[in-house]
Structure formats: structure tokens, C-alpha cells
Amino acid sequence: MKPSKLKLHFSRCHADKDNKDVSYFRALREKLMKKGTLSTSYKISLLIAKTGKPHTIGEELLIPAIAEVVETVLHQRARDVTNKIPLSNDTVQRRINAMAEDVENTLCCFLRQNEFPLQVDESTLPGNEAVLLAYVRFIREERFVEELLFSKEFETNTRGESIFQVVQEFFSQKGIPLQNIID
């Protein structure tokens, strides 16, 4: 854009920022860059979680791969971009946990307000550990949806009473009324 047109655009659309110092615009740019890198960090963490790869793959493989793409395709210094994307093992773990918590909260909020069938499945792991899996089914936006609600290890036996106690405890912790369960 020509400097004269840029100045005209600035005075018409951003007149309130006319008296601002250059440092204001640099800080604004940094703020916007952080938003982009934060979003990128979450998106890459989701990809890592979906593939089931170790969380260290972000630092060991993805950052070098991104650096190669940035330098080769965009002809920019890769460090300027890759140093701003947080992908350490702990960061990826934190992002995955935050996304999982958000998904669980969204599902529980939906279940508090709607009726749904519940399916429970008791399974035994190779170490002779009993696990209870609970699935819910419902219709959302005219589509049939099945979601894993929880997976809990049994502390005691796997009788019907124990199964009901685990389900009842989860529902009371999440504020989901048992009356919402249908056949």
C-alpha cells in the first residue's frame, strides 16, 4: 500500500490511536503474536494427543520441522517463529489436560439439561484390575452422538452395588441428576 493511502486509512479508521507512541504498536503486535502462538500451541497439542505420541515430540520433531518449513518456504528466520511456540513436554501435557477438562465440562453441562441413555461396561485389565467404562448416547444437532463419560478403576469388587456407587458418585460430583438417565 502506498504511504499516502496508508496514512489516510490510519487517520480515518484509527484516529483514536493517532497520538500513540511506537512502543504502543510494538506491544500491540507482541500481544497479537502471543495469541497466535498460544492458539498454535493448543492446536499442535491436540494433534499430539490424537496421535498418541509422546509429548516430547513437540520439541524433538515438530519445532525442527516447523523451522525447516519457515526457512525454506517463507524465507524467514525460523527462530523468530519457533521460539514463540510453547511445546515443551509439560506445556503439551497442560494443554491436553485443559482441553480434556473443557470437553468433560461441556458434556456434563449438556447432560444436566437433557435426558440420555447410559451404558456401563465392566472390564478387566491384564494386571487383574477392574475398570468401569460409562458411555452416554444422545442426539445433538440432529446427529446421533456417543461419548465416553468416564473410566474409573474399581477399588473393591465389581458387584452391581459397587457399580451403582461409582456411577452415583460421579453424577453427584458433576451435578448431573440421575433422573436424566432413560432407557
Backbone hydrogen bonds, N-H to C=O, Kabsch-Sander energy under -0.5 kcal/mol:
donor,donor_aa,acceptor,acceptor_aa,energy
6,L,2,K,-2.5
7,K,3,P,-2.4
8,L,4,S,-2.0
9,H,5,K,-2.7
10,F,6,L,-2.5
11,S,7,K,-2.4
12,R,8,L,-2.0
13,C,9,H,-3.0
14,H,9,H,-0.5
14,H,10,F,-2.0
17,K,14,H,-1.8
18,D,15,A,-1.5
20,K,17,K,-1.2
24,Y,21,D,-0.7
25,F,21,D,-1.0
26,R,22,V,-2.1
27,A,23,S,-2.5
28,L,24,Y,-2.3
29,R,25,F,-2.3
30,E,26,R,-2.4
31,K,27,A,-2.3
32,L,28,L,-2.2
33,M,29,R,-2.4
34,K,30,E,-2.4
35,K,31,K,-1.7
36,G,32,L,-1.7
37,T,33,M,-2.4
38,L,34,K,-2.6
39,S,35,K,-2.3
40,T,36,G,-2.2
41,S,37,T,-2.4
42,Y,38,L,-2.1
43,K,39,S,-2.5
44,I,40,T,-2.7
45,S,41,S,-2.2
46,L,42,Y,-2.2
47,L,43,K,-1.9
48,I,44,I,-2.4
49,A,45,S,-2.4
50,K,46,L,-2.5
51,T,47,L,-1.8
52,G,48,I,-1.2
53,K,48,I,-1.1
57,I,54,P,-1.8
58,G,55,H,-1.1
60,E,56,T,-2.5
61,L,57,I,-2.6
62,L,57,I,-2.2
63,I,58,G,-2.3
65,A,61,L,-2.1
66,I,62,L,-3.0
67,A,63,I,-2.5
68,E,64,P,-2.1
69,V,65,A,-2.1
70,V,66,I,-2.8
71,E,67,A,-2.4
72,T,68,E,-2.5
73,V,69,V,-2.8
74,L,69,V,-1.0
74,L,70,V,-0.6
75,H,70,V,-0.5
76,Q,70,V,-1.4
80,D,77,R,-0.6
81,V,77,R,-0.6
81,V,78,A,-1.0
82,T,78,A,-3.1
83,N,79,R,-1.7
84,K,81,V,-1.2
85,I,82,T,-1.1
87,L,85,I,-0.7
92,V,88,S,-2.8
93,Q,89,N,-2.2
94,R,90,D,-2.5
95,R,91,T,-2.5
96,I,92,V,-2.6
97,N,93,Q,-2.5
98,A,94,R,-2.3
99,M,95,R,-2.5
100,A,96,I,-2.5
101,E,97,N,-2.4
102,D,98,A,-2.1
103,V,99,M,-2.4
104,E,100,A,-2.5
105,N,101,E,-2.7
106,T,102,D,-2.4
107,L,103,V,-2.4
108,C,104,E,-2.8
109,C,105,N,-2.3
110,F,106,T,-2.0
111,L,107,L,-2.4
112,R,108,C,-1.8
113,Q,109,C,-0.7
113,Q,110,F,-0.9
114,N,110,F,-0.8
116,F,180,N,-2.6
118,L,182,I,-0.6
119,Q,135,Y,-2.9
121,D,133,L,-2.7
123,S,131,V,-3.1
125,L,129,E,-3.2
128,N,125,L,-1.9
131,V,123,S,-3.3
132,L,152,K,-3.5
133,L,121,D,-2.9
133,L,131,V,-0.5
134,A,150,F,-2.5
135,Y,119,Q,-3.4
136,V,147,E,-2.5
137,R,117,P,-1.5
138,F,145,V,-2.3
140,R,138,F,-0.5
140,R,143,R,-2.6
143,R,140,R,-1.2
145,V,138,F,-3.3
147,E,136,V,-2.5
149,L,134,A,-3.2
149,L,147,E,-0.6
150,F,134,A,-1.3
152,K,132,L,-2.6
154,F,130,A,-2.6
163,I,159,R,-2.2
164,F,160,G,-2.6
165,Q,161,E,-2.1
166,V,162,S,-2.0
167,V,163,I,-2.3
168,Q,164,F,-3.1
169,E,165,Q,-2.5
170,F,166,V,-2.1
171,F,167,V,-2.6
172,S,168,Q,-2.3
173,Q,169,E,-2.2
174,K,170,F,-2.0
175,G,171,F,-0.8
176,I,171,F,-2.4
180,N,177,P,-1.6
181,I,178,L,-1.6
182,I,116,F,-2.2
